[in-house]
């Protein structure tokens, strides 16, 4: 039985995939799932799709659109979540940045890599607060949350945008502070599939994604205490933080993707200057069988 190789961040959003895999739900479709954590996020996943290391990526909607618009050989086939991501605007706890009004164009943003959510959302934040970022000088590549912590504490960067729930242990420990929250202006996660895989294995892809969607809605329907306990245990979060995250998160149910969602996000990314030109939506999305 040939596996489909799926990548996603090792974070709470992907609990449904792990629950489904643990119960053999993917295997029963006739296709095994080879899940691979992508600690460096969406930029890493888009590169892995392009190289053939991944067949499917559960990635940030904005970074996925940017990558495909720039030639990544994949398509978005579904949304994974329908709620925005709550990006915390993080600093070192000792920073003189108290809130977003203290942020200037001279501050340096730690990013996991170029094209990642932490990179693109820096532009969203900058536009909202009225500063202009320099593509050459405003960013420090740190690889992920551990690298960001080291960079901020060493004074090599000043600000790091990351999911505020996943960073909560670092805030509680007194390493980082969260100056503000910047939600995404679009549903946070989409599912992208490499074109070669779509051409050859579309029925298998659909069967696997249907299972993931079913488990996501099942997980969403759990009592908040039960879901929060599972997330807190798996991701080493405070149960109250896990419950807070669960209460503001919703998953898609496997329905066909709405082109307007992708078009609206594309327009915003072009307006921000992180995508150079609008591309036709049929170059970004694809339909699955049935």
ZIPEBEL-V287122 format. One record per pair of residues at least 24 apart in sequence whose ideal C-beta (glycine too) atoms are under 8 Angstrom apart, sorted by the first residue. I is the first residue (numbers start at 0). J is the second residue. Records with the same first field share a line. If there is no record, write none. Layout:
I=J  J
This chain:
0=26  29  30  31
1=30  31
2=30  31  32  33
3=30  31  32  33  54  55  196  200  203  204  207
4=33  35  52  53  54  55
5=32  33  34  35  53  54  55  56  57  207
6=34  35  36  37  43  44  47  52  53  55  56  57  58
7=34  36  37  44  56  57  58
8=36  37  38  40  57
9=36  37  38
10=162  165  234
11=164  165  230  233  234  236  241  244
12=57  79  80  187  188  248
13=57
14=218  229  230  233
15=211  214  215  217  218  250
16=57  211  214
17=233
18=214  218
19=210  211  213  214
24=210  214
25=207  210
28=203  206  207  209  210
29=203  206
30=203  206  207
32=207
38=142  143
39=111  112  115  142  143
40=111  112  115  116  117  143
41=66  114  115  116
42=111  112  113  114  115  118
43=111  112  115
44=191
45=71  73  114  191
48=72  73  191  193
49=73
51=193  195
53=193
54=192  193  196  200  204
55=190  191  192  193  196  204  207  208
56=190  191  192
57=188  189  190
58=188  189  190  191
59=84  115  116  119  183  187  188  189
60=183  185  186  187  188  189  261  264
61=116  119  120  183  185  264  268
62=114  115  116  118  119
63=189  191
64=189  261  264  265  268  274  283
65=114  119  268  273  274
66=114
67=191  278  282  283
68=265  268  274  276  278  282  283
69=274
72=193  194  195
73=191  192  193  194
74=191  192  194  197  283  284  285
75=189  190  191  256  261  283  284  285
76=190  191  192  197  204  208  256  284  285  286  287
77=189  190  208  212  251  253  254  255  256  287
78=186  188  189  190  251  256  257  260
79=188  189  190  211  215  250  251
80=186  187  188  248  249  250  251
81=186  249  250  251
82=186  187  247  248  249
83=182  183  184  185  186  187
84=116  162  182  183  187  188
85=162  163  164  180  182  244  247
86=116  120  124  160  161  162  163  180  181  182  183
87=160  161  162  163  166  170  177  179  180
88=124  158  160  177  178  179  180  181
89=147  151  158  159  160  161  166  169  170  175  176  177  178
90=151  157  158  159  175  176  178
91=151  152  154  157  174  175  176
92=170  173  174  175  176
94=151  157  176
96=157  158  178
97=178
98=178  179
99=124  128  178  179
100=128
101=178
102=128  130  158  178
103=130
104=130  131  132  133  137
106=137  157  158
107=136  137  138  139  155  156  157  158
108=132  137  138  139  156  157  158  159  160
109=138  139  141  146  147  150  151  155  156  157  158  159
110=138  139  140  141  159
111=140  141  142  143  146  147
112=140  142
113=138  140
116=160
117=147  159  160  161
118=273
119=268  271  273
120=160  181  183
121=158  160
122=271  272  273
123=181  183  184  267  271
124=160  181
126=271
127=181
144=169
148=174  175
151=175
164=236  240  241  243  244
165=234  236
167=236  237  240
168=235  236  237
171=237
184=264  267
185=260  263  264  267
186=251  260
189=256
192=285
197=285
201=287  288
202=288
204=287
205=287  288  289
208=253  287
209=253
212=250  251  252  253
213=253
215=250  251  252
216=250  252
218=250
219=248  249  250
255=286  287
256=284
258=284
